[in-house]
Amino acid sequence: MANFDKQQDAHVEYGDEKVGSDSNGSQEGFHTDFTPAEQKKILHRIDRRLVIMVGLMYCVSLMDRTNLSAAAIAG
């Protein structure tokens, strides 16, 4: 049998520092400062998607309620 050396894992503890972030708190590779115009554009896109999805869910809910009452009447 071969004799394998055991690798020892280093134990590293971090104090108050945030792992994977720089001194100002933003993560590497992410840009978090947006201009007001960019913020408005992002919010508009999110709002548009949310309104469409909520509208579709409301339509499905309305059809479900209508079909449930028709099924109850039909027996």
C-alpha positions as CSV (number, residue, x, y, z in Angstrom):
1,M,0.0,0.0,0.0
2,A,1.1,3.5,-0.8
3,N,1.8,5.9,2.1
4,F,0.0,9.2,1.4
5,D,0.9,12.4,3.2
6,K,-2.1,14.1,4.8
7,Q,-2.7,17.6,3.7
8,Q,-3.4,20.0,6.5
9,D,-6.1,22.6,5.8
10,A,-5.4,26.1,7.0
11,H,-8.0,27.6,9.2
12,V,-8.6,31.3,8.5
13,E,-10.8,33.5,10.5
14,Y,-12.0,36.9,9.4
15,G,-12.8,39.7,11.9
16,D,-15.0,42.6,10.9
17,E,-13.9,42.6,7.3
18,K,-16.3,41.6,4.6
19,V,-15.1,38.7,2.6
20,G,-15.0,39.4,-1.2
21,S,-15.6,43.1,-0.9
22,D,-13.3,46.1,-1.0
23,S,-13.0,49.0,1.4
24,N,-16.2,50.9,0.4
25,G,-18.4,47.8,0.7
26,S,-19.1,47.1,-2.9
27,Q,-18.3,43.6,-4.3
28,E,-15.7,43.1,-6.9
29,G,-17.0,43.1,-10.4
30,F,-20.3,44.8,-9.4
31,H,-20.9,48.5,-10.0
32,T,-23.5,49.8,-7.6
33,D,-23.5,53.5,-8.3
34,F,-26.1,54.4,-10.8
35,T,-27.0,57.8,-12.1
36,P,-30.6,59.1,-11.5
37,A,-31.4,58.5,-15.2
38,E,-30.2,54.9,-15.0
39,Q,-32.1,54.3,-11.7
40,K,-35.3,55.6,-13.4
41,K,-34.7,53.3,-16.4
42,I,-34.1,50.3,-14.2
43,L,-37.2,50.9,-12.1
44,H,-39.3,51.5,-15.2
45,R,-38.2,48.1,-16.6
46,I,-38.9,46.3,-13.3
47,D,-42.3,48.0,-13.0
48,R,-43.3,47.1,-16.5
49,R,-42.4,43.4,-15.9
50,L,-44.3,43.4,-12.6
51,V,-47.4,45.0,-13.9
52,I,-47.6,42.5,-16.8
53,M,-47.1,39.5,-14.6
54,V,-49.6,40.7,-12.0
55,G,-52.1,41.5,-14.7
56,L,-51.7,38.0,-16.2
57,M,-52.1,36.4,-12.7
58,Y,-55.3,38.5,-12.2
59,C,-56.7,37.3,-15.5
60,V,-56.0,33.6,-14.6
61,S,-57.5,34.1,-11.2
62,L,-60.7,35.7,-12.7
63,M,-61.0,32.8,-15.2
64,D,-60.6,30.3,-12.4
65,R,-63.3,31.9,-10.3
66,T,-65.6,32.1,-13.3
67,N,-65.1,28.4,-14.2
68,L,-65.5,27.3,-10.5
69,S,-68.9,29.0,-10.3
70,A,-70.0,27.5,-13.6
71,A,-68.8,24.0,-12.5
72,A,-70.8,24.4,-9.3
73,I,-74.0,25.3,-11.2
74,A,-73.5,22.5,-13.8
75,G,-73.0,20.0,-10.9
